[in-house]
Structures are given as C-alpha cells and as structure tokens.
Amino acid sequence: MAFTGSVDPKAYRALWRWHFYAGLIVAPFLLILAVTGSIYLFNDEIDDALYPAQRFVAVHATQVPPSRMIDAALKAYPGAATRIDLPGASNRSATVFVTPDRGEAL
C-alpha cells in the first residue's frame, strides 16, 4: 500500500513494524485457542468415535420410560447418583454421574 497523507513515513513504517511483531507474538496464542476450541466444539463426536460401546445401544421398538431409567441408575449406584442424563435418541445410552465415595455432585 502506498503512503499517502501528511504522516511522517518513518513513523508510519515503525507503526507497521510494531504491528507485525505484535502479530507474530499473538498468533501462536490465537492458534492454540482455535485448536482447543475446535476440540471442545466436537467433543461429543470425538467421544462417539472413541467410545462407541458406551455411547450407543441397540435400537428397540419400545423405549422404557425415564422413571425406569432413573430407578435403574439409582439401583446400580444407590445414594451415589448425582446426575442422570437421559438419552435424546433411541440409539443413545443414558449417562450416570457418580462419586464413588460420598455421592457428591461432580
């Protein structure tokens, strides 16, 4: 870009030089943020690929009501189930979050 205007050309070049160095310093941090943000964005898809046996179940004609899923989770982990995520689709498994010692919220 050609210089036009009444600004001192040396000051203009110095400003752009500082801008360039600032970009070199900040760029690695932005790259790290972009990569880790992408990993977090696709967290469910990555978990589906890494743990398909825990994330998917066989599809059946009928699905049990949520109350039976909650009862089964509480029976498997009495007094320790702190959160139960019910499946959004018929081929998904329910997730139970527990603490093994006191059953406190995770």
N, C-alpha and C positions, 0 to 999 in steps of 0.2 A: 504494500500500500504506500503510495507516495505521500510525502509530507506536504501538507498544505495548512496554512494558518500562521498565526503570529507566535506560536510556542517555540521556544528555543530547541533546535534539532538535537542538541546534546542531551537536554533534559528528557526529550521525547524518547530517544534511544535508551537512556538509563531507565526510564519507567518501564519500557517494554522488556528490558533485560531482567529487571526485578520481577516482572510478571512471569517471565519464562522460568526463572529459578523457583519462584513460589509454586508454579505448576509442577515442576519436577519433584518438589518436596511433598506436595499434597497428593499427587497422582497415585502413589502406592497405597495410601490410606483409602482413597476412593475405590481402588481396585479390590482391596480386601473387603470393604463394605459391600461392594457389588457381588462378589463371590459368596460371601457368607449369607447375604440376603437372599440370593438365589437358592442356596441350600435350604434355608429356612422356608422359603416360599414353596418348595417342592418336597417338604418334609413328609407328608402323607404318601406321596408317590414313591419316595425313596424307601419308606418303611414297607410299603406294599411289595416292592421288588426284593427287599432284603429278608422279610419275614412273612412270606405268603401263607405258611401253615397257621400262623397265629392271627392273621388279618382276614382270612377268608374261610367260609364254611360252605358245605354243600347246600344248594338251594332245595327247599322242601315246598310242598304245595301249600302248607299252612305254617304260620309262624305263631309261636307261643306268645301270650300277652306279656307286656312289660312287667307286670306284677310277678309272674313266674320267673322271669329272668332275674329280677331283683331278689326274690326268695332264694333262688339257686346260688346267687353270688353270696348272699348273707349266710347260707348254709355252708358253703365251701370255706368262707372266711368269717366265722362268727365273731361279731364285735370288732372286726378289723377293717371292714369295707368302708372306705371314706368317700368314694366317688364311683359311680357306675355310669359309664357312657353306653347308652343303648344304641344299637346299630341303626343307621339311616337307610340301609338297603338290606334286602333279604339274604344276600350272599356275604354280608359283613358279620364279624363276630362282635359281641359286646366286650367292653373293656372294664375291668375292675381295678381300682387303685387302692392299695392297702399298704399299711406299715406293719411289718411282721411282729414288732414288739408291743406297741401300745395302741395301734389302730388310729393314730393321729392323722390329721389331714396332711396330704403331701404338698 
